[in-house]
Amino acid sequence: MGKNKIKVGDKAPHFKIESFNEGMIDLGELIGTQKIVVIFSRYFGCPICQLDFNILLEAVPKIKEKGVKLLYITQSGEKVAKEFIEKYNVNFPIIPSSKDELYAEYGLGLMTAGAVTKVRSKLKEASELGIGHGDYEGWEKQGPGQFVIDEQGNIIHERKGWLLLPEIFAVL
């Protein structure tokens, strides 16, 4: 797959990776039973990612109510990821990846210009909520993104940039 070539209508690239909290996650096995939401964060220390993670956590019951499987990809290592999993009682798979693995497979490279323009306002929002910067992990310029995969394994929503839940719910 070429860089940034994943678009709506494409087949989702399969992966089989050991998650930090729910054992082996095999996308190929999950496809066919339910829609799958795949959130690509950057890493847990990133204040904007923490902000988005909190928004996501609030939406988890609504996502699960729709019978959807949620997968969360991060560059964070086990130590930091496990702290967040325990702190927030996370009940969906948190999956590790480097920029050359799943991020690259899903066409997520350098943060998009659109994501960069929102950094300042989102950092301000995070700091107003008392969210500070944690450990720096992975590639600092990594772009976040979100994908929704249907029961046939097709991408029915893709967005490069920070979390935007209304776009996800629109296709669930």
Sequence and secondary structure as in RCSB ss.txt:
>XXXX:A:sequence
MGKNKIKVGDKAPHFKIESFNEGMIDLGELIGTQKIVVIFSRYFGCPICQLDFNILLEAVPKIKEKGVKLLYITQ
SGEKVAKEFIEKYNVNFPIIPSSKDELYAEYGLGLMTAGAVTKVRSKLKEASELGIGHGDYEGWEKQGPGQFVID
EQGNIIHERKGWLLLPEIFAVL
>XXXX:A:secstr
  TT   TTSB    EEE SSSSEEEHHHHTTTS EEEEE   TT HHHHHHHHHHHHHHHHHHHTT EEEEEES
  HHHHHHHHHHTT  S EEE  IIIIIHHTT  B  HHHHHHHHHHHHHHHHTT       S TTB  EEEEE 
TTSBEEEEEESS  HHHHHTT 
